[in-house]
Structures are given as C-alpha cells and as structure tokens.
Amino acid sequence: MPRAGAQMRRKGLLFGVGALVVLLLFGLGVWQVQRLAWKTALIARVEQGLSAAPVAAPGPESWSGLAFDMDEYRRITVTGRYLPSADVLVQAVTTRGPGFWVMTPFKADAGFTLFINRGFIPADRREPADRPVPQDTQSLTGLLRLTQPNGAFLRSNDPAAGRWFSRDTAAMGDALGIGAVAPYFLDADRAPDGDTLPIGGLTVVTFPNNHLSYAITWFVMAGGLAFLLWRVRRHAD
C-alpha cells in the first residue's frame, strides 16, 4: 500500500506539472495574439505615415513624449544649416553592401539641434572630400528615427575610438561637444541627383508579422498536451 500511494503521488505530481505546461503554452498563444494585434496596428500606422505629407520636426517641447509605436518612420521636415562639425560614421549594411551612415549635426531654424542621416557611403569612400557638407540653408525631408542607444547587438559604441555601431544621438552629440540634441534623427530622402554621396533613402521599412503562425503553434501544442493528459488520466481511472 505505501508503494502504491507513492506511485499515485508521483502520477499526481506529473499530471500537475503537465497541466501547468498546458497553461504556459496557452498563455504563450494568447501573448502572440496580443502581439499580432500590436504588429498589425503598427504596420497600418507606418504605412499611413509613409504616404502622408511631412510635418515639422518635433521641437524640445515634444521630445519627452516621442514613442516608437506612434512616431518611428513618420515623415518630417526641417529647415536650417549643418553645423561646422565633423561627421559621425556609423557602420551599416545596405542593399549596396557594407559601408557607413553619415550622421551630421544640424541646427534647425526653430533653435534646436538634431542629427541628419545624410545617407550611405561605401567603406572605401569615407574621406571628407567624398561627402561634402552643404554650407547654405537646407530644407530637408525624411523619416523620423528614434535614437538607438547602447550600440548594436553584441557591439557597443566606442566614441573614443570613433567606432559606431548604432545611431545614439546623445552619445554622438557628446562626442562632438555640441551639447543637447534631439532624441531622434532625420533619415534623409534620396537626393534628386541620385547616386551622389552620401546616398539617402536606403532605409528599408518592413516588419515581419509571423505572430499568427506562432499563436497557432502554441495553441496546437497546448491542445495536444491537454488531450494526452486527458487520455492518461482516463486510463489511470
């Protein structure tokens, strides 16, 4: 009898663990459904924003409220002049191969400073002469991209060595000694003259949306395990 009781307790424990796994798998399915709703709304918002007329670049009074879901990839415009400062070259991989994004500080007529991603240059065209900075007043249009702090995956920015892997606007501003800058940058449109360096407009705006298939997978696994537990329990009874 004691041995039979121990076996029953082990079976009960295994059944309880199995039930918890079912709940976990079901919860993961629900989470993916929620992610599906979020991603679908995000894609719709971005697609609408890409086709909308550009709005004025947000000033300091709006910076604290900027959020990825609402502001990333909005089309914006700004008028002002590039600052007489060095560019920051950020490593990039594009449809044209590896190279650098050219990030240049810009003083808006509205009084604030932001970085402009002027575009892409190949790795063998990084001399300043290859990417002259316009000296006159510029009216620029492009995508609002939020700052990218702390570097890229497994690669931290090294400002002292001039090695940049993400477009961290605050860190770039500190490295150039230009003071406070916007927590976003303007990803410039491609210039009318096409292939003049830097080449703008190379940002690929696409969002994978596999959450429905993930949700179905989790729900099927939860249902399969629940059915198996039911069969085992029925057989035990």
trRosetta pair geometry for C-beta under 8 A, 3 or more apart (Angstrom, degrees):
i j d omega theta_ij theta_ji phi_ij phi_ji
1 4 5.6 -55 -145 36 33 111
1 5 6.3 35 156 -21 66 104
2 5 5.5 -55 -150 35 33 114
2 6 6.5 35 153 -21 66 102
3 6 5.7 -51 -150 33 34 112
3 7 6.6 35 151 -19 65 103
4 7 5.6 -53 -151 35 34 113
4 8 6.4 36 151 -20 65 104
5 8 5.6 -53 -150 35 34 113
5 9 6.5 34 152 -19 66 103
6 9 5.7 -52 -150 34 33 111
6 10 6.5 34 152 -19 65 103
7 10 5.7 -53 -148 35 33 110
7 11 6.3 32 153 -18 65 105
8 11 5.7 -54 -147 37 32 111
8 12 6.2 33 153 -20 65 106
9 12 5.6 -54 -147 37 31 113
9 13 6.3 34 153 -21 65 104
10 13 5.6 -53 -148 35 32 112
10 14 6.3 30 154 -17 65 105
11 14 5.8 -54 -146 38 31 109
11 15 6.2 33 154 -20 65 106
11 236 6.4 144 176 -128 148 151
12 15 5.7 -54 -146 37 30 112
12 16 6.3 32 154 -21 64 105
13 16 5.7 -55 -150 35 31 112
13 17 6.4 30 154 -17 65 104
14 17 5.7 -52 -147 36 33 110
14 18 6.3 35 152 -20 65 106
15 18 5.6 -54 -149 37 31 114
15 19 6.4 34 152 -22 65 103
15 229 6.3 115 -142 -156 79 108
15 232 7.3 -162 -97 99 97 122
15 233 6.4 84 -126 -81 134 104
16 19 5.6 -52 -148 33 32 112
16 20 6.6 33 152 -19 64 103
17 20 5.7 -53 -152 34 34 113
17 21 6.5 35 149 -20 65 103
18 21 5.6 -53 -151 34 34 112
18 22 6.6 39 150 -22 65 101
18 225 6.4 -162 -172 170 93 108
18 228 7.8 -118 -167 92 137 101
18 229 4.8 161 129 -92 137 124
19 22 5.5 -48 -152 31 35 115
19 23 6.6 34 150 -17 64 102
19 229 6.7 133 -70 -166 70 166
20 23 5.7 -53 -152 36 35 111
20 24 6.3 37 149 -21 66 104
21 24 5.4 -51 -147 35 34 114
21 25 6.3 34 155 -18 67 104
21 225 6.2 -92 105 158 110 160
22 25 5.9 -56 -148 37 29 108
22 26 6.2 28 154 -17 64 108
22 222 5.2 99 -159 -155 67 80
22 225 5.2 -157 -86 97 87 115
22 226 4.8 92 -133 -71 139 88
22 229 7.0 -77 -46 2 137 146
23 26 5.6 -55 -145 39 31 112
23 27 6.2 35 154 -22 65 106
23 222 7.9 105 -62 -138 12 118
24 27 5.6 -54 -149 35 30 113
24 28 6.5 32 153 -20 64 102
25 28 5.7 -50 -151 33 33 112
25 29 6.7 37 149 -20 63 102
25 218 5.2 -178 -178 -172 75 81
25 219 7.7 156 142 -88 95 22
25 221 4.9 -124 -160 99 142 104
25 222 3.7 -178 102 -74 114 89
25 225 6.7 117 20 27 154 137
26 29 5.6 -52 -156 33 35 115
26 30 6.6 36 149 -18 66 102
26 218 7.2 152 -98 145 19 101
26 219 6.9 62 -119 -112 61 62
26 222 4.3 113 -61 -142 74 161
27 30 5.6 -51 -149 35 36 111
27 31 6.3 40 151 -21 66 104
28 31 5.5 -50 -147 35 34 115
28 32 6.5 34 153 -19 64 103
28 218 4.3 -144 97 -139 102 147
29 32 5.8 -55 -151 35 32 109
29 33 6.7 36 150 -21 64 101
29 215 4.9 89 -158 -159 71 68
29 216 7.8 105 -135 -55 108 12
29 217 8.0 -167 -97 71 92 54
29 218 3.6 -164 -67 95 81 116
29 219 4.2 99 -129 -57 155 79
29 222 6.4 -88 -13 -2 134 136
30 33 5.6 -51 -154 31 35 114
30 34 6.6 35 149 -17 65 102
30 215 7.9 102 -57 -137 14 104
31 34 5.6 -54 -153 36 35 112
31 35 6.3 35 149 -18 66 105
32 35 5.3 -49 -143 38 37 114
32 36 6.3 48 151 -27 64 99
32 211 4.8 176 -176 -170 84 84
32 212 7.7 161 146 -83 109 17
32 214 4.4 -152 -136 101 146 105
32 215 3.7 -163 97 -72 121 81
32 218 6.2 153 7 15 136 136
33 36 5.5 -47 -152 28 32 117
33 37 6.9 33 151 -17 62 99
33 211 7.4 155 -86 150 20 111
33 215 5.0 92 -58 -122 72 147
34 37 5.8 -51 -154 33 35 110
34 38 6.5 33 149 -16 66 105
35 38 5.5 -54 -147 39 35 112
35 39 6.0 32 156 -18 69 107
35 211 4.6 -160 98 -125 102 141
35 214 7.9 -15 69 72 134 136
36 39 5.9 -56 -141 39 27 106
36 40 6.1 29 159 -20 64 108
36 209 7.3 89 -133 -173 70 97
36 211 3.8 -163 -73 100 79 129
36 212 5.5 85 -113 -61 140 70
36 215 6.5 -47 -29 -25 132 138
37 40 5.9 -55 -145 36 27 111
37 41 6.4 24 157 -15 62 108
38 41 6.0 -62 -152 39 28 107
38 42 6.2 29 153 -21 65 109
38 69 7.8 -75 -166 -118 96 122
39 42 5.5 -53 -145 36 33 114
39 43 6.3 33 157 -19 67 103
39 207 6.3 -175 -163 144 99 130
39 209 5.0 161 136 -119 136 98
39 211 5.9 159 21 -6 140 136
40 43 6.0 -53 -148 35 29 109
40 44 6.5 28 154 -16 62 107
40 209 7.0 90 -72 -147 65 142
41 44 5.8 -56 -148 38 32 111
41 45 6.2 31 155 -19 66 107
41 69 8.0 17 109 -165 109 107
42 45 5.8 -58 -148 37 29 110
42 46 6.2 25 157 -16 66 108
42 69 6.2 -93 -101 -137 97 74
42 207 6.5 167 106 -131 116 176
43 46 5.9 -56 -144 38 30 108
43 47 6.1 28 159 -18 65 109
43 207 5.4 -137 -85 55 96 132
43 209 6.7 -39 -42 -60 145 139
44 47 6.0 -56 -144 38 27 109
44 48 6.3 27 157 -17 63 108
45 48 5.9 -59 -150 38 29 110
45 49 6.2 26 154 -18 65 110
45 69 7.4 60 62 171 162 66
45 70 7.4 -85 174 -120 151 40
46 49 5.6 -57 -145 39 31 111
46 50 6.2 34 157 -25 66 104
46 72 7.5 -28 -100 98 107 83
46 73 4.9 26 -139 87 99 143
46 205 6.4 -167 164 175 128 123
46 207 7.3 126 33 -16 154 129
47 50 5.9 -50 -145 30 30 112
47 51 6.9 13 160 -5 61 108
48 51 6.4 -73 -156 44 29 99
48 52 6.3 37 150 -38 67 110
49 52 5.4 -52 -143 21 35 118
49 73 5.9 115 93 113 133 85
49 74 4.8 -90 -167 -109 133 58
49 75 6.3 168 162 -3 80 80
50 73 6.5 -31 -68 159 90 108
50 75 6.7 110 -128 -42 33 110
50 205 6.6 173 -86 89 140 163
52 55 7.9 -6 125 -27 117 95
52 74 7.9 -34 63 -152 124 75
52 75 6.1 -177 76 35 80 117
53 75 7.3 -138 142 89 20 129
54 75 4.1 -98 -94 134 77 97
54 76 5.5 122 -165 -140 100 7
54 77 4.2 97 126 -29 134 100
54 141 5.1 -132 -37 -143 167 105
55 74 7.0 -34 36 160 108 120
55 75 7.2 109 12 90 67 69
55 76 5.9 -42 69 -114 64 67
55 77 7.2 -179 85 21 17 85
56 59 7.9 -8 133 -29 113 91
56 76 6.9 6 135 -158 15 89
56 77 6.5 -54 -104 67 39 78
56 78 7.2 90 -161 -88 62 64
56 110 7.7 99 178 -52 122 148
57 76 4.6 91 -87 162 65 129
57 77 6.7 -125 -33 79 83 29
57 78 4.0 -2 -5 -69 135 112
57 108 6.5 -134 68 -102 133 149
57 110 7.7 -163 71 25 97 141
57 114 6.5 -116 167 5 146 163
57 144 7.3 155 -128 -92 76 106
57 182 7.5 -55 163 -103 115 168
57 186 6.5 -59 -103 -71 129 121
58 62 3.9 -106 -166 83 113 133
58 63 6.5 149 126 -72 118 57
58 66 6.5 171 70 -75 165 115
58 71 7.7 -25 -21 -143 144 136
58 76 7.5 -72 -11 -123 70 145
58 144 7.5 57 4 -125 105 144
58 182 7.4 131 81 -146 86 126
58 184 7.4 64 48 36 113 138
59 62 6.0 90 59 16 56 98
59 63 7.7 -84 121 -36 34 89
59 108 8.0 -138 -100 89 85 151
59 110 5.5 -109 -94 141 118 140
59 111 7.7 42 -140 59 118 92
59 112 5.7 157 -143 -4 74 140
60 63 5.5 -32 -146 -7 42 120
60 112 5.5 172 -39 -91 94 138
60 182 7.8 -125 -81 -99 62 77
62 65 5.7 -72 -168 47 61 106
62 66 6.7 79 140 -52 84 88
63 66 5.9 -36 -158 -5 40 115
63 182 6.4 -149 -105 -145 120 71
63 183 5.3 113 -167 18 108 109
63 184 7.9 -156 -129 0 86 98
66 70 7.7 -152 -158 77 45 101
66 71 4.8 -62 -155 35 82 167
66 146 6.4 164 140 -104 122 107
66 183 6.3 177 54 83 140 114
66 184 6.3 -121 -179 -42 164 126
67 70 4.8 55 69 28 98 102
67 71 5.9 120 57 10 47 105
68 71 7.0 -79 -111 52 13 79
68 72 4.8 8 -153 -20 61 128
68 146 6.1 -83 -87 8 74 151
69 72 7.7 42 -28 19 11 103
71 74 5.5 -58 -161 -4 53 124
71 144 5.8 -69 163 109 89 137
71 146 6.9 94 94 -60 110 106
71 184 7.5 -91 137 -92 127 152
72 144 6.8 -135 -128 100 28 86
72 145 6.6 44 -143 -125 80 47
72 146 5.7 -61 -88 -7 94 104
73 143 5.2 -25 -134 -159 49 119
73 144 6.9 -73 -1 61 7 71
73 145 7.4 46 -65 -85 52 69
73 205 5.7 102 -129 -127 137 131
74 143 7.1 132 68 -154 35 63
74 144 4.6 2 59 28 87 121
75 141 6.8 16 -178 -178 97 95
75 142 7.3 -151 -143 124 68 16
75 143 6.3 -48 -97 -96 54 55
75 144 7.6 -148 -83 -6 7 85
76 141 7.3 -175 94 -145 39 57
76 142 6.9 -22 60 68 74 56
76 143 7.4 79 20 -160 84 15
76 144 4.8 69 -7 -54 128 100
76 186 6.2 -112 79 -114 111 104
77 139 6.8 12 -179 178 108 85
77 140 6.7 172 -151 89 62 47
77 141 4.5 -19 -99 -98 91 79
78 106 7.1 104 111 124 134 135
78 108 5.0 -74 -172 -112 116 111
78 110 7.7 -88 -144 10 93 113
78 114 7.0 -113 -115 47 178 135
78 139 7.6 -174 94 -149 35 51
78 140 5.6 -12 60 59 79 94
78 186 6.2 -128 16 -57 125 157
79 108 6.9 83 70 -153 45 74
79 109 5.1 -8 96 1 91 123
79 137 6.7 23 -179 176 91 102
79 138 7.0 -171 -144 95 55 46
79 139 4.6 -15 -99 -102 91 77
79 140 7.6 167 -86 16 40 67
80 106 5.6 116 85 164 121 91
80 107 5.0 -151 171 97 130 54
80 108 4.1 -124 -44 -120 144 28
80 109 4.9 -154 -85 -29 78 64
80 110 7.7 -77 -66 16 119 67
80 137 7.0 -114 163 -145 12 77
80 138 6.8 -21 70 58 47 79
81 106 7.2 -180 95 -156 27 71
81 107 5.7 -9 62 57 75 97
81 135 7.7 13 -158 179 108 38
81 136 7.3 -107 -116 149 101 21
81 137 5.6 -64 -73 -101 89 54
81 138 6.7 123 -105 14 42 87
82 104 5.5 -14 -141 147 117 124
82 105 7.1 112 -160 86 67 54
82 106 5.4 -47 -102 -103 55 74
82 107 7.7 120 -149 16 7 76
82 116 7.4 -82 -100 30 94 133
82 133 5.0 -136 111 177 159 116
82 134 6.3 121 4 68 128 72
82 135 7.5 -82 53 -103 105 33
82 138 6.9 40 -27 9 87 135
83 104 7.7 -180 43 167 78 81
83 105 4.4 -20 31 97 126 106
83 106 6.7 -143 -10 -89 84 20
83 107 5.6 99 -66 -26 91 100
83 113 7.2 16 -42 -135 135 118
83 178 6.4 82 125 -126 171 139
85 104 7.6 150 75 -159 91 70
85 105 5.2 14 55 39 138 121
85 176 5.2 59 178 -174 134 129
85 178 6.1 -32 -86 -69 163 128
86 176 6.4 -158 54 -119 87 104
87 102 5.2 -27 -169 -163 141 86
87 103 6.4 133 -171 66 78 49
87 104 5.1 -42 -109 -83 85 83
87 118 7.8 -67 -127 19 126 129
87 128 7.6 163 14 -111 115 83
87 131 6.8 -9 -25 106 165 135
87 133 7.4 -174 -58 -68 105 118
88 102 7.9 136 71 -162 47 41
88 103 4.3 -28 65 68 96 109
88 104 7.8 -175 23 -71 71 37
88 115 7.7 -37 38 -138 122 134
88 164 5.9 62 169 -22 103 163
88 172 4.8 -83 -26 -141 170 116
88 175 6.9 92 -99 81 124 135
88 176 7.0 -98 -52 -49 109 118
89 100 4.0 -6 -171 -177 98 147
89 101 7.2 152 -157 70 49 47
89 102 6.4 -18 -103 -101 70 58
89 103 7.5 -170 -78 21 21 83
89 121 7.7 -63 -130 51 111 119
89 126 6.2 30 -116 -145 161 114
89 162 7.7 35 48 172 95 96
89 164 6.6 156 90 42 47 117
90 100 6.1 130 60 -162 37 79
90 101 4.4 -18 61 54 100 101
90 103 5.9 51 -11 -16 113 121
90 164 4.2 -73 -106 113 71 117
90 165 6.9 140 -163 -113 83 5
90 166 6.9 -43 -157 125 127 4
90 167 5.4 -42 -78 -75 173 77
91 98 7.5 -16 -168 -167 88 96
91 99 8.0 169 -150 104 51 26
91 100 6.1 -50 -98 -104 33 71
91 101 8.0 -4 69 13 12 82
91 163 7.8 6 -26 -168 116 73
91 164 6.6 175 0 89 76 62
91 165 5.4 -15 42 -111 114 60
92 98 7.1 155 89 -155 53 52
92 99 5.7 -23 66 76 95 67
92 100 5.7 122 15 -135 99 17
92 101 4.7 104 -47 -32 137 84
92 120 6.0 -118 92 -119 149 99
93 97 7.4 -68 -149 166 65 28
93 98 5.2 -26 -103 -98 74 70
94 97 6.8 -8 64 46 73 29
94 98 7.9 147 22 -95 68 22
94 99 6.9 -37 19 38 109 104
94 120 5.3 -38 -4 -114 159 159
94 202 4.9 9 -153 157 137 138
95 202 6.5 -151 28 -159 97 104
95 204 7.5 114 -37 -57 109 121
96 99 7.1 -15 97 3 103 133
96 120 6.3 137 52 119 131 146
96 122 7.0 -100 134 -79 113 90
96 199 7.1 66 -6 67 162 151
96 202 7.0 -67 3 -128 110 144
97 122 6.6 26 81 -122 114 94
97 123 8.0 -88 124 -4 106 100
98 122 7.8 74 90 -150 53 64
98 123 5.6 16 110 -40 92 121
99 120 5.6 90 85 -178 131 92
99 121 5.4 -158 170 94 127 46
99 122 4.4 -101 -97 -127 129 25
99 123 4.9 -131 -107 -44 60 61
99 125 7.6 -6 -141 46 124 92
100 120 7.2 150 79 -150 40 58
100 121 5.4 -14 60 59 89 90
100 123 7.0 110 -19 -96 88 55
100 126 6.2 65 19 -105 141 108
101 117 5.3 -32 -179 -149 118 105
101 119 7.3 -145 -143 131 66 15
101 120 6.2 -41 -96 -93 56 62
101 167 6.7 -46 89 -74 147 118
101 198 7.9 75 -157 -166 44 143
102 117 7.1 119 71 -162 53 53
102 118 4.5 -42 90 54 109 105
102 119 6.1 0 37 59 105 54
102 120 7.5 -177 -1 -94 88 12
102 121 5.9 63 -44 -9 113 112
102 131 5.4 -160 -115 -169 158 153
102 198 4.3 -136 24 -67 133 155
103 115 4.9 2 -174 -178 100 126
103 116 7.2 159 -152 76 52 41
103 117 5.7 -27 -96 -97 73 62
103 118 7.5 -176 -92 6 20 81
103 164 8.0 -88 21 122 134 163
103 167 6.1 162 -84 -132 143 103
103 172 6.1 -57 119 -152 141 160
103 185 6.7 -53 -136 -140 106 155
104 115 6.8 139 68 -156 30 72
104 116 5.3 -25 64 60 85 93
104 118 5.4 31 9 -29 118 120
104 133 6.1 164 -145 -117 151 118
105 113 5.8 2 -171 -176 104 112
105 114 7.6 162 -149 90 61 25
105 115 5.8 -48 -94 -98 53 66
105 116 7.8 131 -131 14 7 79
105 172 7.9 -180 -66 131 96 109
105 173 7.2 104 -98 -105 124 76
105 176 6.3 -160 -27 98 137 161
105 178 5.3 18 -134 87 169 178
105 181 6.9 -101 -126 -108 103 132
106 113 6.8 153 76 -155 45 64
106 114 5.7 -26 62 70 97 71
106 115 6.9 124 12 -131 90 18
106 116 4.7 59 -25 -20 135 112
106 138 7.7 -78 -142 64 122 124
106 140 7.5 -49 -154 17 164 148
106 186 7.6 -40 40 32 148 122
107 112 8.0 -178 -150 98 55 26
107 113 5.5 -31 -99 -99 62 82
108 111 6.7 -33 85 31 88 28
108 112 5.4 5 41 60 118 68
108 113 7.2 -165 7 -89 82 28
108 114 6.5 37 -32 12 113 103
112 181 7.9 116 167 -145 89 42
112 182 6.2 83 143 -59 125 97
113 173 7.4 119 110 -120 126 121
113 178 6.2 -149 159 143 163 118
113 179 7.1 103 33 78 146 93
113 180 7.1 133 49 95 108 59
113 181 4.9 -72 103 -112 97 75
113 182 7.0 -156 95 -13 48 81
114 169 7.5 -30 -154 -151 64 139
114 181 5.9 125 -109 -174 35 90
114 182 3.8 -6 -102 21 97 126
114 184 6.9 -14 -146 81 120 69
114 185 6.2 158 168 -119 95 52
114 186 6.4 75 125 -11 130 97
115 167 7.2 -166 101 -175 147 108
115 169 5.3 -151 8 -124 126 98
115 172 6.2 37 -79 92 147 145
115 173 7.7 -122 -50 -61 109 88
115 181 6.3 46 -29 173 86 142
115 182 7.4 -139 13 55 68 93
115 185 4.1 -39 82 -114 95 111
115 186 7.5 -172 97 25 51 68
116 140 6.2 -33 -125 159 134 172
116 142 7.8 115 -149 29 87 147
116 185 6.6 171 -96 -174 17 94
116 186 5.1 -22 -116 64 71 100
116 188 5.8 45 -179 -47 100 114
117 142 7.5 -159 59 146 90 159
117 145 7.2 11 -3 35 137 138
117 167 6.8 -34 -79 -119 117 154
117 185 5.5 89 -26 134 92 128
117 186 6.8 -154 24 91 76 48
117 187 4.7 -6 55 -115 128 58
117 188 6.0 -155 84 6 65 82
117 200 7.6 127 114 -122 81 89
118 131 7.1 121 96 -171 141 114
118 188 5.6 10 -129 21 34 145
118 198 4.4 101 113 54 96 134
118 200 6.5 -89 167 -72 42 102
119 188 6.1 -70 -50 69 85 112
119 190 7.4 90 -108 -108 131 59
119 191 7.9 -72 -42 -12 153 98
119 197 7.3 -164 94 -160 121 49
119 198 3.3 157 72 131 95 98
119 199 4.6 -175 167 74 130 28
119 200 3.7 -93 -81 -64 112 56
119 201 7.3 -8 -113 15 108 59
119 202 6.8 98 -152 5 81 109
120 198 5.9 142 48 -171 25 92
120 199 4.8 -35 55 60 88 91
120 200 7.8 162 6 -79 73 26
120 202 5.2 -7 -12 23 132 153
121 125 4.9 -128 180 90 102 101
121 126 6.1 135 114 -89 132 58
121 130 6.3 104 -147 122 135 122
121 131 5.8 -70 -70 -66 144 126
121 197 5.2 63 -106 -157 93 119
121 198 5.1 -74 -49 -109 89 85
121 199 7.5 144 -74 11 46 82
122 125 4.8 69 58 16 86 107
123 126 6.8 -20 -170 -35 36 115
125 130 4.4 -179 175 -175 86 158
125 131 7.7 113 139 -40 94 95
125 197 6.1 -121 139 -110 138 164
126 130 6.8 10 -3 50 3 138
126 131 7.9 -16 -147 -4 36 124
127 130 4.9 99 63 -4 77 103
127 131 7.9 161 88 12 46 84
128 131 6.5 -87 -152 56 37 82
128 132 7.5 73 158 -88 72 51
129 132 6.9 5 -153 -61 37 87
130 197 5.4 -19 160 94 85 151
131 197 5.4 -85 -89 132 75 104
131 198 5.3 34 -129 -41 113 89
134 138 5.6 102 92 -68 139 123
140 186 6.1 103 120 126 125 149
140 188 5.7 -63 -167 -116 116 101
140 189 7.9 173 -173 23 72 87
141 188 7.6 89 75 -145 40 63
141 189 5.3 3 91 -2 85 126
142 186 4.7 110 63 169 117 87
142 187 4.8 -158 157 83 123 50
142 188 4.3 -104 -64 -110 146 25
142 189 4.9 -152 -90 -27 76 67
142 200 7.0 -95 -103 -174 127 129
142 201 7.9 -129 -123 -76 97 65
143 186 7.2 143 68 -161 39 54
143 187 4.1 -17 58 55 95 112
143 203 6.2 -95 34 63 147 156
143 205 7.6 -173 -111 -71 158 128
144 184 5.4 6 -171 166 88 143
144 186 6.7 -33 -95 -104 51 61
144 187 7.7 -121 -36 13 5 90
145 148 7.8 -20 149 -36 106 102
145 167 7.1 41 114 83 127 143
145 184 6.1 154 79 -166 41 86
145 185 5.5 -23 66 62 97 79
145 186 7.6 148 20 -112 85 13
145 187 4.9 69 -16 -33 124 114
145 203 7.7 -145 -70 -118 134 155
146 183 6.7 -1 -154 136 77 85
146 184 5.0 -53 -107 -103 42 90
147 167 6.9 -131 -144 113 52 77
147 168 5.9 59 -180 -143 100 43
147 169 4.2 -97 -106 14 111 101
147 170 6.5 43 -155 -8 157 85
147 183 4.8 -83 -7 -173 124 64
147 184 6.1 -105 -33 -82 71 35
147 185 7.2 99 -85 -16 61 88
148 152 7.8 14 152 -78 126 69
148 166 3.9 -125 118 174 116 110
148 167 4.8 72 30 56 114 67
148 168 5.7 -93 80 -68 61 60
149 166 7.3 9 95 110 2 135
149 168 4.7 85 -110 -125 47 106
149 170 7.0 5 -98 37 105 112
149 171 7.2 129 -129 -15 74 116
150 156 6.8 -60 178 -125 59 83
150 157 7.6 -177 170 9 15 100
150 166 7.2 6 73 55 47 150
150 168 6.9 137 0 -91 33 134
151 155 5.4 -147 170 103 119 57
151 156 3.9 -136 -27 -128 162 36
151 157 4.5 -155 -82 -18 88 70
151 165 5.0 39 -157 66 81 113
151 166 5.1 155 -150 11 21 116
151 168 7.3 -28 -51 -34 42 130
152 155 4.7 3 66 61 92 103
152 165 4.0 -104 8 142 109 112
152 166 4.8 161 -53 -53 73 100
155 165 4.3 179 116 -125 117 176
156 165 7.3 125 115 36 7 128
157 163 6.9 176 -158 100 50 68
157 164 5.2 13 -132 -124 101 60
157 165 5.8 -145 -79 30 66 80
157 166 6.2 -95 -55 42 110 82
157 168 5.9 -106 -16 17 159 133
157 171 6.0 101 97 128 154 157
158 161 4.3 -1 128 40 119 108
158 162 7.5 -17 99 42 85 26
158 163 4.2 22 53 56 105 104
158 164 7.8 -130 45 -65 57 44
159 162 7.3 32 -170 -76 35 32
159 164 7.5 46 -90 -78 59 90
159 171 5.9 -144 -61 169 131 102
159 172 7.7 -168 -111 -95 114 41
159 174 7.2 -13 -150 90 170 98
159 175 4.1 -138 -160 -93 124 123
164 167 7.6 63 164 -86 122 46
164 168 7.8 -144 -148 26 103 91
164 172 7.4 39 -116 -88 144 100
167 172 7.3 -18 -163 -29 59 140
167 185 5.9 -80 156 13 133 146
168 171 4.0 26 110 28 120 117
168 172 6.2 152 85 -20 65 87
169 172 5.7 -57 -144 38 31 111
169 173 6.2 33 157 -21 66 106
169 181 5.1 -132 161 103 104 121
169 182 6.5 -56 159 83 158 59
169 183 6.2 172 60 -133 134 31
169 184 6.9 -23 -25 22 156 7
169 185 5.7 180 -83 -51 119 97
170 173 5.7 -55 -150 35 30 112
170 174 6.5 29 153 -17 64 105
170 181 6.7 -169 -93 54 44 97
170 183 7.1 3 -47 -107 99 74
171 174 5.7 -52 -147 37 33 111
171 175 6.3 35 153 -22 65 106
172 175 5.6 -53 -146 35 32 113
172 176 6.4 16 159 -5 65 109
172 181 7.4 -46 79 44 92 159
173 176 6.2 -66 -147 46 28 99
173 178 5.3 -98 -154 63 77 93
173 179 6.6 -66 171 79 115 27
173 180 6.9 38 156 -152 156 12
173 181 3.9 -163 -76 -3 140 123
174 177 7.3 29 -176 -73 33 40
178 181 6.7 51 95 -60 110 110
182 185 7.3 148 85 -77 107 44
187 200 7.6 145 161 -158 63 95
187 203 5.2 24 165 -31 146 147
188 191 8.0 12 143 -52 119 77
188 200 4.1 -75 101 -127 92 141
188 201 7.4 -66 112 -41 61 65
189 200 5.5 69 109 127 22 130
189 201 5.1 33 -166 -72 48 102
190 194 7.3 18 165 -122 115 31
190 199 6.6 -2 -125 -177 93 70
190 200 4.6 -171 -89 83 40 81
190 201 3.1 -56 -35 13 91 139
190 202 7.6 96 -75 -40 103 65
191 194 7.1 -72 85 7 81 21
191 196 5.9 -48 72 57 140 112
191 199 8.0 -110 21 -131 94 46
191 200 6.1 100 -22 27 72 114
193 196 4.8 30 99 -8 116 125
195 199 6.2 -19 -141 -96 48 116
196 199 7.5 149 75 -84 41 68
199 202 6.1 64 115 -38 99 121
209 212 7.7 38 145 0 86 93
210 213 5.2 -49 -175 43 81 111
210 214 5.8 85 125 -26 86 101
211 214 5.4 -55 -145 39 37 114
211 215 6.1 41 155 -24 69 103
212 215 5.7 -52 -148 33 30 111
212 216 6.5 30 154 -18 64 104
213 216 5.7 -51 -147 36 33 111
213 217 6.4 39 152 -24 64 104
214 217 5.6 -54 -152 32 32 115
214 218 6.6 27 155 -15 66 104
215 218 6.0 -57 -150 37 31 107
215 219 6.2 26 156 -15 67 110
216 219 5.8 -59 -145 41 30 109
216 220 6.1 31 157 -21 67 108
217 220 6.0 -58 -148 36 26 109
217 221 6.4 24 156 -16 63 108
218 221 5.8 -57 -149 38 31 110
218 222 6.3 31 154 -19 66 106
219 222 5.6 -53 -146 37 32 112
219 223 6.2 31 155 -17 65 107
220 223 5.7 -55 -145 40 29 110
220 224 6.1 31 156 -20 65 107
221 224 5.8 -53 -143 37 29 111
221 225 6.3 23 160 -14 64 107
222 225 6.1 -60 -147 40 27 105
222 226 6.2 27 155 -20 64 110
223 226 5.6 -55 -144 37 30 112
223 227 6.3 31 156 -20 64 105
224 227 5.8 -55 -150 35 30 111
224 228 6.4 30 153 -19 64 106
225 228 5.5 -52 -148 36 35 113
225 229 6.4 36 154 -19 66 103
226 229 5.8 -53 -148 37 31 111
226 230 6.4 35 151 -22 64 105
227 230 5.6 -53 -149 34 32 114
227 231 6.5 33 153 -19 65 104
228 231 5.8 -54 -151 35 32 111
228 232 6.4 30 153 -17 65 106
229 232 5.7 -55 -146 38 33 110
229 233 6.1 31 156 -18 67 109
230 233 5.8 -57 -144 40 28 109
230 234 6.1 28 156 -20 64 108
231 234 5.8 -55 -144 36 28 110
231 235 6.3 27 156 -18 63 107
232 235 5.8 -58 -150 37 29 110
232 236 6.3 29 153 -21 64 107
233 236 5.6 -54 -147 35 31 112
233 237 6.4 30 155 -19 64 105
234 237 5.8 -55 -150 35 31 110
